[in-house]
C-alpha cells in the first residue's frame, strides 16, 4: 500500500509498525483485488476492478459519487455469493489486517439469504466466522499472533424493519452460543430505503458508537459532542464518496480539537485502495498530528472496542 504524498519514510514505517485497532471495516469492501479477479474467472463473470482512489483523488477520473460506490458493492456481492467465497474473503481480511499491524479487528457485514446457493442468513454469518477462525489458525501456524476479532451484523436500510428484526435476532442467537458476534449496525446507502434521516433519533438513543456522522447541522453537532459517543471516522472513504469536500475540511478537526473520542478506520480497504496505516499517515499529514496524537487515537479506539476487557488491548498499545 503506497504511503500518502508528503509523509516521510520514517513516519510511514512508524505507522506501519504501530499496533492498531480497526473498528469500522466492511467485509465485502475489504476484499482483495486479486481475489475478485480469481472469483470472477472461476464463475465466468466479468472482472470488477476496484476503484482507483489514488487516481480519482488526483483528478484523473473525478471522485465517484456515493451511489457509484454502492453500485460497485452490488457487483462485488455477485462474486461473493457462496459460502466458500465468504469464508475466503473473511480469512483474507484477517490476514491483511495482521499484515498491517492491526491487533484488534471488528468486521461488519449484512447476513445474506441466497436460496439459490443454499445460503441462509445464519449460514452466511457462520461462514464469515469460520473464515476468521481459519485465518487466525493460519497466522498462528506461520508464527504470527493473530488479531483479536469480532463480527458485527449489519442492517441494510433497503431491506426494512422485518429483515432488521431477523438480523438482531440472529446476532443475539450467535452471541448466546458463545460466538464472537458483538453487535449490530445500521448501514447501507442513506438515500435509499424507508429509514429516512434517522440521525436525530440515533443520537437520542445514544448507541455505543457512531460511524462517519458527516452531515450534521449545528444543533446535532452539539448533541454529538455532548453525548461523548465515540465516532468511527474514515477519511479516504469520506473524500471519495464526496461526503466531505476536501480532507482539510473534514470534521475530524473539530471533533479531535474538542477532545471527542475517535477511531480512525478504513471503511472499505479494498474498494478505497487503503489500509489503516495509510489512514493514520494521512491524518498525520493532513491535520499535523504527532506520533503521540496517533498513539492516543489508537488507545481511544481500543477503549471503544467491543471487547469483554478493553484494558488488555490498551495495555498492548501503551508500550509503543
GIRACOR-V444423 format. One record per residue. RES is the residue in three letters. PSI is psi in degrees with one decimal (NA if undefined). BURIAL is # if it has 24 or more other ideal C-beta (glycine too) atoms within 12 Angstrom, else .. Layout:
BEGIN
((RES	PSI	BURIAL) (RES	PSI	BURIAL))
END
This chain:
BEGIN
((UNK	125.3	#) (UNK	141.8	.) (UNK	151.3	#) (UNK	148.0	#) (UNK	137.0	.) (UNK	-11.5	.) (UNK	132.5	#) (UNK	155.7	.) (UNK	-35.8	.) (UNK	-44.9	.) (UNK	-36.2	#) (UNK	-45.1	#) (UNK	-37.8	.) (UNK	-44.1	#) (UNK	-39.3	#) (UNK	-38.3	#) (UNK	-21.4	.) (UNK	130.4	#) (UNK	130.1	#) (UNK	157.7	#) (UNK	120.5	#) (UNK	114.9	#) (UNK	-10.4	#) (UNK	88.7	#) (UNK	124.2	#) (UNK	134.5	#) (UNK	-57.5	#) (UNK	-20.8	#) (UNK	-9.8	#) (UNK	1.5	#) (UNK	142.2	#) (UNK	146.2	#) (UNK	-43.2	#) (UNK	-35.5	.) (UNK	-40.9	#) (UNK	-41.2	#) (UNK	-45.8	.) (UNK	-41.2	.) (UNK	-39.5	#) (UNK	-42.5	.) (UNK	-43.0	.) (UNK	-35.2	.) (UNK	-1.0	.) (UNK	33.8	.) (UNK	160.4	.) (UNK	142.0	.) (UNK	135.3	.) (UNK	103.0	#) (UNK	149.0	.) (UNK	151.3	#) (UNK	129.0	#) (UNK	90.4	.) (UNK	-37.5	#) (UNK	-41.6	#) (UNK	-42.8	.) (UNK	-43.6	#) (UNK	-18.9	#) (UNK	0.7	.) (UNK	10.4	.) (UNK	-29.9	.) (UNK	-15.0	.) (UNK	133.0	.) (UNK	133.7	#) (UNK	146.1	#) (UNK	167.1	.) (UNK	-42.4	#) (UNK	-33.8	.) (UNK	-36.2	.) (UNK	-43.2	#) (UNK	-32.9	#) (UNK	-36.0	.) (UNK	-37.0	#) (UNK	-39.5	#) (UNK	-39.1	#) (UNK	-38.1	#) (UNK	-41.8	#) (UNK	-31.5	#) (UNK	-27.5	#) (UNK	-10.8	#) (UNK	40.3	#) (UNK	14.0	#) (UNK	159.2	#) (UNK	-39.1	#) (UNK	-41.4	#) (UNK	-39.9	#) (UNK	-45.2	#) (UNK	-43.8	#) (UNK	-48.3	#) (UNK	-29.0	#) (UNK	-44.0	#) (UNK	-46.3	#) (UNK	-32.9	#) (UNK	-41.4	#) (UNK	-42.6	#) (UNK	-42.3	#) (UNK	-38.9	#) (UNK	-44.5	#) (UNK	-41.1	#) (UNK	-21.2	#) (UNK	6.0	#) (UNK	15.9	#) (UNK	130.1	#) (UNK	-14.3	#) (UNK	128.4	#) (UNK	126.7	#) (UNK	109.2	#) (UNK	141.7	#) (UNK	146.8	#) (UNK	150.1	#) (UNK	121.8	#) (UNK	125.0	#) (UNK	139.1	#) (UNK	117.1	.) (UNK	86.8	.) (UNK	-34.4	.) (UNK	-21.7	.) (UNK	9.3	.) (UNK	28.7	.) (UNK	127.5	#) (UNK	169.0	.) (UNK	-39.2	#) (UNK	-44.7	#) (UNK	-32.2	#) (UNK	-50.6	#) (UNK	-39.6	#) (UNK	-34.7	#) (UNK	-39.9	#) (UNK	-46.8	#) (UNK	-36.3	#) (UNK	-39.9	#) (UNK	-40.8	#) (UNK	-40.7	#) (UNK	-48.1	.) (UNK	-31.9	#) (UNK	-42.3	#) (UNK	-40.7	#) (UNK	-42.7	.) (UNK	-39.3	.) (UNK	-44.1	#) (UNK	-42.2	.) (UNK	-29.7	.) (UNK	2.2	.) (UNK	15.3	.) (UNK	122.0	.) (UNK	124.6	.) (UNK	154.4	#) (UNK	149.1	#) (UNK	156.4	#) (UNK	159.2	#) (UNK	154.0	#) (UNK	131.4	#) (UNK	134.8	#) (UNK	129.1	#) (UNK	141.3	#) (UNK	117.2	#) (UNK	126.6	#) (UNK	-31.1	#) (UNK	-20.9	.) (UNK	-4.1	#) (UNK	176.0	.) (UNK	-30.7	.) (UNK	-46.6	.) (UNK	-37.4	#) (UNK	-42.8	#) (UNK	-40.4	.) (UNK	-42.6	#) (UNK	-43.8	#) (UNK	-43.6	#) (UNK	-39.6	.) (UNK	-43.6	#) (UNK	-43.9	#) (UNK	-40.3	.) (UNK	-45.7	.) (UNK	-40.9	#) (UNK	-38.2	#) (UNK	-22.3	.) (UNK	2.7	.) (UNK	13.2	.) (UNK	153.6	#) (UNK	58.9	#) (UNK	115.7	#) (UNK	2.0	#) (UNK	179.4	#) (UNK	156.0	#) (UNK	156.5	#) (UNK	120.8	#) (UNK	-169.1	#) (UNK	177.9	#) (UNK	115.5	.) (UNK	-9.6	#) (UNK	-4.6	.) (UNK	165.6	.) (UNK	-172.6	.) (UNK	8.8	.) (UNK	-24.9	#) (UNK	-158.7	.) (UNK	95.0	.) (UNK	7.6	.) (UNK	-47.6	#) (UNK	-42.7	.) (UNK	-38.9	.) (UNK	-44.4	#) (UNK	-39.3	#) (UNK	-36.0	.) (UNK	-26.0	.) (UNK	74.6	.) (UNK	173.6	#) (UNK	-33.8	#) (UNK	162.7	#) (UNK	144.8	#) (UNK	136.9	#) (UNK	-70.3	#) (UNK	54.6	#) (UNK	-28.1	#) (UNK	76.2	.) (UNK	138.5	#) (UNK	178.1	.) (UNK	-39.8	.) (UNK	-45.4	.) (UNK	-34.3	#) (UNK	-42.5	.) (UNK	-37.2	.) (UNK	-39.3	.) (UNK	-47.4	#) (UNK	-38.8	#) (UNK	-28.7	.) (UNK	-30.0	#) (UNK	20.3	.) (UNK	125.1	#) (UNK	143.3	#) (UNK	132.4	#) (UNK	118.1	#) (UNK	135.3	#) (UNK	95.0	#) (UNK	-55.7	#) (UNK	-42.5	#) (UNK	-46.4	#) (UNK	-34.6	#) (UNK	-47.8	#) (UNK	-35.5	#) (UNK	4.2	#) (UNK	28.1	.) (UNK	-21.2	#) (UNK	148.7	#) (UNK	-27.1	.) (UNK	154.9	.) (UNK	-37.0	#) (UNK	-22.5	.) (UNK	7.3	.) (UNK	144.9	#) (UNK	-1.2	#) (UNK	-42.6	#) (UNK	-48.0	.) (UNK	-42.5	.) (UNK	-45.7	#) (UNK	-40.5	#) (UNK	-26.0	.) (UNK	-1.3	.) (UNK	19.7	.) (UNK	139.6	#) (UNK	130.0	#) (UNK	157.8	#) (UNK	120.7	#) (UNK	132.3	#) (UNK	172.8	#) (UNK	-30.1	#) (UNK	-71.7	#) (UNK	85.4	#) (UNK	-36.1	#) (UNK	-48.6	#) (UNK	-40.4	#) (UNK	10.9	#) (UNK	52.6	#) (UNK	-177.1	#) (UNK	167.6	#) (UNK	-36.7	#) (UNK	-43.0	#) (UNK	-40.6	#) (UNK	-39.3	#) (UNK	-41.0	#) (UNK	-37.8	#) (UNK	-40.0	#) (UNK	-40.5	#) (UNK	-47.4	#) (UNK	-43.8	#) (UNK	-41.0	#) (UNK	5.2	#) (UNK	34.9	.) (UNK	145.4	#) (UNK	169.0	.) (UNK	-35.8	#) (UNK	-40.1	.) (UNK	-45.1	#) (UNK	-40.5	#) (UNK	-41.4	#) (UNK	-36.0	#) (UNK	-35.9	#) (UNK	-36.3	#) (UNK	-39.4	#) (UNK	-43.3	#) (UNK	-40.6	#) (UNK	-39.0	#) (UNK	-23.2	#) (UNK	-2.9	#) (UNK	150.4	#) (UNK	75.6	#) (UNK	148.5	#) (UNK	-35.5	.) (UNK	88.9	.) (UNK	-20.4	#) (UNK	-34.3	.) (UNK	-37.4	.) (UNK	-40.9	#) (UNK	-40.5	#) (UNK	-32.1	.) (UNK	-21.8	#) (UNK	-33.1	#) (UNK	-36.7	.) (UNK	-21.3	.) (UNK	NA	.))
END
